[in-house]
Amino acid sequence: MRNLNFIAIIVSTFLMSVSCISAQTKNPESEKVIGTYWSPKKDAKINIYKKGTSYYGKSVWVANPRKDNKNPNKSLQLREVLGIELLSGFSYEDGVYTDGTIYDPETGNTYKCKLTIEGNKLKLRGYIGISLFGRTEFFERINNKI
């Protein structure tokens, strides 16, 4: 009988641990960023999605289809801007998406970046080095989720 009680305690502890870990990894607050947004000039639509534990964004519509000819990597200059992963590797912590980068096809430059949600807008801060030296843009949400 003691063995059965001991096994029951071990199994219960394991199940509680798994449910706590699962609750920590699924954070609905962190997924608020998922959806499609207009670029600031409304000349592109960016879809933000989750891949693994990180967030990414790619162009799903562009007003003026063109090649990525400003890319410093010559082998990428012939690809279409439509479909490019512009936002990469963001992680969520305390209401801010950090540790990501943004690629700007207008200049061919990649910048460090952080994102925050403000109402139906995505506040995007691209910068070099520290956030103090950068530029903020606002992307307007088109829909809630794809």
C-alpha positions, 0 to 999 in steps of 0.5 A: 500500500505504501508503494501505491501512495508513493507512486500516486504522489510522484505522478501527481507532482509530475502532472502539476509540474507539467501543467505549470510549465505549460501555463508559463509557455502559453501566454495569450498576452504575448500573442496579441502581436499576431496579425496583419498590419499596414506599413506606415505609408500603407504601401505594404501589409506585414503579417506577424506570426509565431514560429517556435517561441519567437515572433516574425513578420513578413510582407504579404502584400506590396503596392509596388512589386519589385526586387530586393535590389538594395540588399547588401547580399548580392545573391538576395538582390534578385528576390521579390520584396513580397514574401521577405521576412522583415521582422525576425527573432522577437521574444516577449517579456513584460509587454515588450517584444525584444531581441529582434531585428528589422530589415528595411528593403528601402535601404538594405539595412538591418536594425535591432528592433523592439515592438510594443502594442498600443491599442490597434497599433504596433509601435516599432522602434528600430535602432543601432546600438541602443534604442536612444539612437533610432526611429519609431514607426507605427503600423496599423492593425488590419485584423486580429489574427490570421 
